[in-house]
Amino acid sequence: MLKLTNDFLEEIVEKQKTDARVCVPDVPDLKRMILEEGHRSNLSIHPGVTK
């Protein structure tokens, strides 16, 4: 599971106010962790569909 600090999350929110894109560094392990976290999340599906 990814662990993010409040400061880091606040920085992301501030940056998204001017640019909705999120840039992920070219770090394979980080990209894998992000994709796996999204895949395991109950929120990564369409509403009304069970996983």
C-alpha positions in Angstrom: 0.0 0.0 0.0 1.3 3.5 -0.8 1.8 5.8 2.1 1.6 9.5 1.4 2.2 12.3 3.8 -0.3 15.2 4.2 2.3 17.7 2.9 2.8 15.6 -0.3 -1.0 15.3 -0.9 -1.5 19.0 -0.4 1.3 19.7 -2.9 -0.5 17.5 -5.4 -3.8 19.2 -4.8 -2.2 22.7 -5.3 -0.6 21.6 -8.6 -3.8 20.1 -9.9 -5.5 23.5 -9.5 -3.4 24.8 -12.4 -2.9 21.6 -14.3 -5.2 18.5 -14.0 -2.4 16.2 -15.3 -0.3 14.2 -12.9 3.2 13.4 -14.0 4.7 10.2 -12.6 8.5 9.8 -12.6 10.0 7.1 -14.8 10.6 4.8 -11.9 9.3 1.3 -12.7 8.7 0.2 -9.1 6.7 3.4 -8.4 4.6 3.0 -11.5 3.9 -0.7 -10.6 2.9 0.3 -7.0 0.5 3.0 -8.3 -1.1 0.6 -10.8 -1.5 -2.2 -8.3 -3.0 0.2 -5.7 -5.6 1.4 -8.2 -6.4 -2.2 -9.3 -7.0 -3.3 -5.7 -9.1 -0.3 -4.7 -12.8 -0.7 -4.4 -13.1 2.7 -6.1 -11.5 1.7 -9.4 -14.7 0.3 -10.9 -17.9 1.9 -12.3 -20.6 2.6 -9.8 -23.1 -0.2 -9.4 -20.6 -2.9 -10.6 -19.1 -5.4 -8.2 -15.5 -6.5 -8.4 
